Amino acid sequence: MTLLPALVFLSLAALSCASTHFVLSELGAVGDGETDNTALFTSVLEKCSKLGGCTIETGRGRILTSPFNLTSNTILRVTTGSALVATDDKHKWALMSPLPSYCQGRDKEGPPYAPFIGGWGVHNITIEGGGEIDGLGAVWWKEFLAGTLQHTRGSLIQFVSSRDIRIGHLALRDSPFWTVHLVYCTNVHIHDVEITAPRTARNTDGINPDSSSNVTIERCTIACGDDAIAIKSGMDECGRAVNLPSNNIVVRDCRLVYGYGLSIGSETSGGVHNVLFHNITCEKGIGNCMRIKSGVPRGGVVSNITYSDILVRGAERAIRISMNHTREPSLPHHTEAELPVFKDINVRCSL
């Protein structure tokens, strides 16, 4: 199997725009982790958009703000020793239109919450810096378990229909929902990222490429409350209608500490093809090191998947393939399109 790693190239115009530099702490941001800096941050984002791109740097402290969207040709630099912190006031989290390949929020009908850091139809985005992005997810997890949320929780980082995305040298903490969600994206490089959430925090997946292509994920350490990495492609009839697979994905040199491991699905409706998992360590806290999951009426074809040099260091299960991950029990009468197909799966691991 030949897979080309995703490469991200910034144009000269993008580099020129990114040379305009805003440092939030020098502009008056209060870094106590409690003061809301949304007004200042919104002003900087508007200036960045008018410039056609810029570099936004946190500077010092723990800078709390409401969710926001990045524009093309932007570098967001969370510097070492600093943090960008999401407000946990859900009234400050906007709702977004459901993704076309889901037609609803993942957990609830109707619109989901928007992500903390988002972008739709953008290009040349870098999020880096050695610091921390904190989703303050505890309030969200508590309400989800209590059944009081009316909408699906927002991701920490989500890009939709975007290209040339780089996320590296960061700690991503306590996302309300999926930590990094890449939807209809191409040319993505995620590297040297540490993702953590409590094992009891439901659905806090690490990195989820979803109907995306040319994605490289490498040198990441993930400990979370669900799948460390889950490759998806839309859900049920909406996913089949969009029919956009995840394709040409490389995951390598990663360490998975607790939660679940390397997953494909359960949202497989658009198909998943040409995936290489290489040199991955699944530690004792991992439930399923390698898992492919789907079911009726998901549908979709999963093909040409390679697990190479996987070290299973006491994980609960090395390999699990299941067909019961659907919102409803398997239907007694289903169409051929609603039946998932798995083929050309290759595994080489050490126990």
Salt bridges, closest charged atoms under 4 A:
ASP36 OD2 - LYS92 NZ 2.73
GLU57 OE1 - HIS21 NE2 2.79
GLU57 OE1 - ARG77 NH1 3.99
ASP89 OD1 - HIS91 ND1 3.11
ASP107 OD2 - ARG153 NH2 3.67
GLU128 OE2 - ARG77 NH2 2.88
GLU128 OE1 - ARG166 NH1 2.76
GLU132 OE2 - ARG62 NH1 3.30
GLU132 OE1 - ARG173 NE 3.54
ASP134 OD2 - ARG62 NH2 3.00
GLU143 OE2 - LYS90 NZ 3.34
ASP164 OD2 - ARG163 NH1 2.96
ASP192 OD2 - HIS169 NE2 3.78
ASP192 OD2 - HIS191 ND1 2.70
ASP192 OD2 - ARG219 NH2 2.86
GLU194 OE1 - ARG173 NH1 2.53
ASP210 OD2 - HIS181 NE2 2.90
GLU218 OE2 - HIS189 NE2 2.58
GLU218 OE1 - ARG219 NH1 3.42
GLU218 OE1 - ARG252 NE 2.94
ASP227 OD1 - ARG291 NH2 2.68
ASP227 OD2 - LYS293 NZ 2.72
ASP236 OD1 - ARG298 NH1 2.89
ASP236 OD2 - ARG327 NH2 2.76
GLU267 OE2 - ARG106 NE 2.32
GLU267 OE1 - LYS232 NZ 2.61
GLU283 OE2 - ARG255 NE 2.94
GLU283 OE2 - ARG313 NH1 3.19
ASP309 OD2 - HIS278 ND1 3.68
ASP309 OD1 - ARG348 NH2 3.23
GLU316 OE2 - ARG317 NH1 2.86
